[in-house]
Amino acid sequence: MFTKFFFKRFSPQQQLNFLKKKGTLIGSQARNSCYYSLYLVKGFFVELMFTTDDPAAVHESVKIFPNLDSVTSYLNDEIRSSENKYNL
């Protein structure tokens, strides 16, 4: 079974290729002049951060979440921080 252990050891280009072939894109968004894509892979979630909207570009950073609870907590924190930033 493929795990996040192996995924972490891929080069950035290999990570991107793997996610495009085997992952499910859950969503994407732009925030703080960066572009983010969230993928579901068997057993874990991956968020890639890009500095450009070019789909062929290699990501600048990667966050790996081991389960749904961890990605939900992360996304809720992002929402709260943006609400505080704009006083919504």
CNS distance restraints for C-alpha pairs under 8 A (distance, minus, plus):
assign (resid   2 and name CA) (resid   6 and name CA) 6.81 0.50 0.50
assign (resid   2 and name CA) (resid   7 and name CA) 7.88 0.50 0.50
assign (resid   2 and name CA) (resid  42 and name CA) 7.73 0.50 0.50
assign (resid   3 and name CA) (resid   7 and name CA) 6.53 0.50 0.50
assign (resid   3 and name CA) (resid  42 and name CA) 7.88 0.50 0.50
assign (resid   3 and name CA) (resid  43 and name CA) 7.38 0.50 0.50
assign (resid   4 and name CA) (resid   8 and name CA) 6.03 0.50 0.50
assign (resid   4 and name CA) (resid  44 and name CA) 7.06 0.50 0.50
assign (resid   4 and name CA) (resid  64 and name CA) 7.56 0.50 0.50
assign (resid   4 and name CA) (resid  66 and name CA) 7.92 0.50 0.50
assign (resid   5 and name CA) (resid   9 and name CA) 6.92 0.50 0.50
assign (resid   6 and name CA) (resid  10 and name CA) 6.84 0.50 0.50
assign (resid   7 and name CA) (resid  15 and name CA) 6.61 0.50 0.50
assign (resid   8 and name CA) (resid  15 and name CA) 7.98 0.50 0.50
assign (resid  10 and name CA) (resid  14 and name CA) 5.49 0.50 0.50
assign (resid  10 and name CA) (resid  15 and name CA) 5.66 0.50 0.50
assign (resid  11 and name CA) (resid  15 and name CA) 6.13 0.50 0.50
assign (resid  12 and name CA) (resid  16 and name CA) 6.26 0.50 0.50
assign (resid  12 and name CA) (resid  58 and name CA) 6.45 0.50 0.50
assign (resid  12 and name CA) (resid  59 and name CA) 6.79 0.50 0.50
assign (resid  13 and name CA) (resid  17 and name CA) 6.16 0.50 0.50
assign (resid  13 and name CA) (resid  58 and name CA) 6.11 0.50 0.50
assign (resid  14 and name CA) (resid  18 and name CA) 5.97 0.50 0.50
assign (resid  15 and name CA) (resid  19 and name CA) 6.18 0.50 0.50
assign (resid  16 and name CA) (resid  20 and name CA) 6.19 0.50 0.50
assign (resid  16 and name CA) (resid  58 and name CA) 7.17 0.50 0.50
assign (resid  16 and name CA) (resid  59 and name CA) 7.71 0.50 0.50
assign (resid  17 and name CA) (resid  21 and name CA) 6.23 0.50 0.50
assign (resid  18 and name CA) (resid  22 and name CA) 5.69 0.50 0.50
assign (resid  18 and name CA) (resid  23 and name CA) 7.01 0.50 0.50
assign (resid  19 and name CA) (resid  23 and name CA) 4.36 0.50 0.50
assign (resid  19 and name CA) (resid  24 and name CA) 7.33 0.50 0.50
assign (resid  19 and name CA) (resid  39 and name CA) 7.00 0.50 0.50
assign (resid  19 and name CA) (resid  41 and name CA) 7.45 0.50 0.50
assign (resid  20 and name CA) (resid  24 and name CA) 7.64 0.50 0.50
assign (resid  20 and name CA) (resid  25 and name CA) 8.00 0.50 0.50
assign (resid  22 and name CA) (resid  41 and name CA) 6.93 0.50 0.50
assign (resid  23 and name CA) (resid  39 and name CA) 5.85 0.50 0.50
assign (resid  23 and name CA) (resid  40 and name CA) 5.54 0.50 0.50
assign (resid  23 and name CA) (resid  41 and name CA) 4.79 0.50 0.50
assign (resid  23 and name CA) (resid  42 and name CA) 7.82 0.50 0.50
assign (resid  24 and name CA) (resid  39 and name CA) 5.28 0.50 0.50
assign (resid  24 and name CA) (resid  40 and name CA) 5.06 0.50 0.50
assign (resid  24 and name CA) (resid  41 and name CA) 6.56 0.50 0.50
assign (resid  25 and name CA) (resid  37 and name CA) 7.13 0.50 0.50
assign (resid  25 and name CA) (resid  38 and name CA) 5.99 0.50 0.50
assign (resid  25 and name CA) (resid  39 and name CA) 4.45 0.50 0.50
assign (resid  25 and name CA) (resid  40 and name CA) 6.50 0.50 0.50
assign (resid  26 and name CA) (resid  37 and name CA) 7.67 0.50 0.50
assign (resid  26 and name CA) (resid  38 and name CA) 5.51 0.50 0.50
assign (resid  26 and name CA) (resid  39 and name CA) 5.38 0.50 0.50
assign (resid  26 and name CA) (resid  40 and name CA) 6.65 0.50 0.50
assign (resid  27 and name CA) (resid  37 and name CA) 5.88 0.50 0.50
assign (resid  27 and name CA) (resid  38 and name CA) 5.41 0.50 0.50
assign (resid  27 and name CA) (resid  39 and name CA) 7.33 0.50 0.50
assign (resid  28 and name CA) (resid  35 and name CA) 7.26 0.50 0.50
assign (resid  28 and name CA) (resid  36 and name CA) 5.35 0.50 0.50
assign (resid  28 and name CA) (resid  37 and name CA) 4.25 0.50 0.50
assign (resid  28 and name CA) (resid  38 and name CA) 6.18 0.50 0.50
assign (resid  29 and name CA) (resid  35 and name CA) 5.80 0.50 0.50
assign (resid  29 and name CA) (resid  36 and name CA) 5.34 0.50 0.50
assign (resid  29 and name CA) (resid  37 and name CA) 6.73 0.50 0.50
assign (resid  30 and name CA) (resid  34 and name CA) 5.58 0.50 0.50
assign (resid  30 and name CA) (resid  35 and name CA) 4.39 0.50 0.50
assign (resid  30 and name CA) (resid  36 and name CA) 6.17 0.50 0.50
assign (resid  31 and name CA) (resid  35 and name CA) 6.44 0.50 0.50
assign (resid  31 and name CA) (resid  36 and name CA) 7.77 0.50 0.50
assign (resid  33 and name CA) (resid  51 and name CA) 7.14 0.50 0.50
assign (resid  34 and name CA) (resid  49 and name CA) 6.72 0.50 0.50
assign (resid  34 and name CA) (resid  50 and name CA) 5.79 0.50 0.50
assign (resid  34 and name CA) (resid  51 and name CA) 4.83 0.50 0.50
assign (resid  34 and name CA) (resid  52 and name CA) 6.71 0.50 0.50
assign (resid  35 and name CA) (resid  49 and name CA) 5.72 0.50 0.50
assign (resid  35 and name CA) (resid  50 and name CA) 5.01 0.50 0.50
assign (resid  35 and name CA) (resid  51 and name CA) 6.21 0.50 0.50
assign (resid  35 and name CA) (resid  52 and name CA) 6.66 0.50 0.50
assign (resid  35 and name CA) (resid  53 and name CA) 6.37 0.50 0.50
assign (resid  36 and name CA) (resid  47 and name CA) 6.68 0.50 0.50
assign (resid  36 and name CA) (resid  48 and name CA) 5.58 0.50 0.50
assign (resid  36 and name CA) (resid  49 and name CA) 4.62 0.50 0.50
assign (resid  36 and name CA) (resid  50 and name CA) 6.25 0.50 0.50
assign (resid  37 and name CA) (resid  47 and name CA) 5.55 0.50 0.50
assign (resid  37 and name CA) (resid  48 and name CA) 5.30 0.50 0.50
assign (resid  37 and name CA) (resid  49 and name CA) 6.76 0.50 0.50
assign (resid  38 and name CA) (resid  45 and name CA) 7.11 0.50 0.50
assign (resid  38 and name CA) (resid  46 and name CA) 5.72 0.50 0.50
assign (resid  38 and name CA) (resid  47 and name CA) 4.36 0.50 0.50
assign (resid  38 and name CA) (resid  48 and name CA) 6.56 0.50 0.50
assign (resid  39 and name CA) (resid  45 and name CA) 5.65 0.50 0.50
assign (resid  39 and name CA) (resid  46 and name CA) 5.15 0.50 0.50
assign (resid  39 and name CA) (resid  47 and name CA) 6.29 0.50 0.50
assign (resid  40 and name CA) (resid  44 and name CA) 6.24 0.50 0.50
assign (resid  40 and name CA) (resid  45 and name CA) 4.61 0.50 0.50
assign (resid  40 and name CA) (resid  46 and name CA) 6.49 0.50 0.50
assign (resid  41 and name CA) (resid  45 and name CA) 5.87 0.50 0.50
assign (resid  41 and name CA) (resid  46 and name CA) 7.50 0.50 0.50
assign (resid  43 and name CA) (resid  66 and name CA) 7.02 0.50 0.50
assign (resid  43 and name CA) (resid  67 and name CA) 6.89 0.50 0.50
assign (resid  44 and name CA) (resid  64 and name CA) 7.20 0.50 0.50
assign (resid  44 and name CA) (resid  65 and name CA) 5.79 0.50 0.50
assign (resid  44 and name CA) (resid  66 and name CA) 4.73 0.50 0.50
assign (resid  44 and name CA) (resid  67 and name CA) 5.40 0.50 0.50
assign (resid  44 and name CA) (resid  68 and name CA) 7.69 0.50 0.50
assign (resid  45 and name CA) (resid  64 and name CA) 5.83 0.50 0.50
assign (resid  45 and name CA) (resid  65 and name CA) 4.99 0.50 0.50
assign (resid  45 and name CA) (resid  66 and name CA) 6.49 0.50 0.50
assign (resid  45 and name CA) (resid  67 and name CA) 6.82 0.50 0.50
assign (resid  45 and name CA) (resid  68 and name CA) 7.66 0.50 0.50
assign (resid  45 and name CA) (resid  71 and name CA) 7.18 0.50 0.50
assign (resid  46 and name CA) (resid  62 and name CA) 6.87 0.50 0.50
assign (resid  46 and name CA) (resid  63 and name CA) 5.70 0.50 0.50
assign (resid  46 and name CA) (resid  64 and name CA) 4.62 0.50 0.50
assign (resid  46 and name CA) (resid  65 and name CA) 6.21 0.50 0.50
assign (resid  47 and name CA) (resid  62 and name CA) 5.68 0.50 0.50
assign (resid  47 and name CA) (resid  63 and name CA) 5.11 0.50 0.50
assign (resid  47 and name CA) (resid  64 and name CA) 6.51 0.50 0.50
assign (resid  48 and name CA) (resid  59 and name CA) 5.99 0.50 0.50
assign (resid  48 and name CA) (resid  60 and name CA) 7.46 0.50 0.50
assign (resid  48 and name CA) (resid  61 and name CA) 5.91 0.50 0.50
assign (resid  48 and name CA) (resid  62 and name CA) 4.67 0.50 0.50
assign (resid  48 and name CA) (resid  63 and name CA) 6.62 0.50 0.50
assign (resid  49 and name CA) (resid  59 and name CA) 5.52 0.50 0.50
assign (resid  49 and name CA) (resid  60 and name CA) 5.64 0.50 0.50
assign (resid  49 and name CA) (resid  61 and name CA) 5.24 0.50 0.50
assign (resid  49 and name CA) (resid  62 and name CA) 6.37 0.50 0.50
assign (resid  50 and name CA) (resid  57 and name CA) 7.50 0.50 0.50
assign (resid  50 and name CA) (resid  58 and name CA) 7.16 0.50 0.50
assign (resid  50 and name CA) (resid  59 and name CA) 4.67 0.50 0.50
assign (resid  50 and name CA) (resid  60 and name CA) 5.39 0.50 0.50
assign (resid  50 and name CA) (resid  61 and name CA) 7.31 0.50 0.50
assign (resid  51 and name CA) (resid  59 and name CA) 7.50 0.50 0.50
assign (resid  51 and name CA) (resid  60 and name CA) 6.84 0.50 0.50
assign (resid  52 and name CA) (resid  57 and name CA) 7.23 0.50 0.50
assign (resid  53 and name CA) (resid  57 and name CA) 7.87 0.50 0.50
assign (resid  65 and name CA) (resid  70 and name CA) 5.93 0.50 0.50
assign (resid  65 and name CA) (resid  71 and name CA) 5.77 0.50 0.50
assign (resid  66 and name CA) (resid  70 and name CA) 6.75 0.50 0.50
assign (resid  66 and name CA) (resid  71 and name CA) 7.95 0.50 0.50
assign (resid  67 and name CA) (resid  71 and name CA) 6.64 0.50 0.50
assign (resid  68 and name CA) (resid  72 and name CA) 6.00 0.50 0.50
assign (resid  69 and name CA) (resid  73 and name CA) 6.10 0.50 0.50
assign (resid  70 and name CA) (resid  74 and name CA) 6.20 0.50 0.50
assign (resid  71 and name CA) (resid  75 and name CA) 6.12 0.50 0.50
assign (resid  72 and name CA) (resid  76 and name CA) 6.09 0.50 0.50
assign (resid  73 and name CA) (resid  77 and name CA) 6.20 0.50 0.50
assign (resid  74 and name CA) (resid  78 and name CA) 6.32 0.50 0.50
assign (resid  75 and name CA) (resid  79 and name CA) 6.27 0.50 0.50
assign (resid  76 and name CA) (resid  80 and name CA) 6.22 0.50 0.50
assign (resid  77 and name CA) (resid  81 and name CA) 6.13 0.50 0.50
assign (resid  78 and name CA) (resid  82 and name CA) 6.24 0.50 0.50
assign (resid  79 and name CA) (resid  83 and name CA) 6.15 0.50 0.50
assign (resid  80 and name CA) (resid  84 and name CA) 6.19 0.50 0.50
assign (resid  81 and name CA) (resid  85 and name CA) 6.06 0.50 0.50
assign (resid  82 and name CA) (resid  86 and name CA) 6.23 0.50 0.50
assign (resid  83 and name CA) (resid  87 and name CA) 5.49 0.50 0.50
assign (resid  83 and name CA) (resid  88 and name CA) 4.94 0.50 0.50
assign (resid  84 and name CA) (resid  88 and name CA) 6.68 0.50 0.50
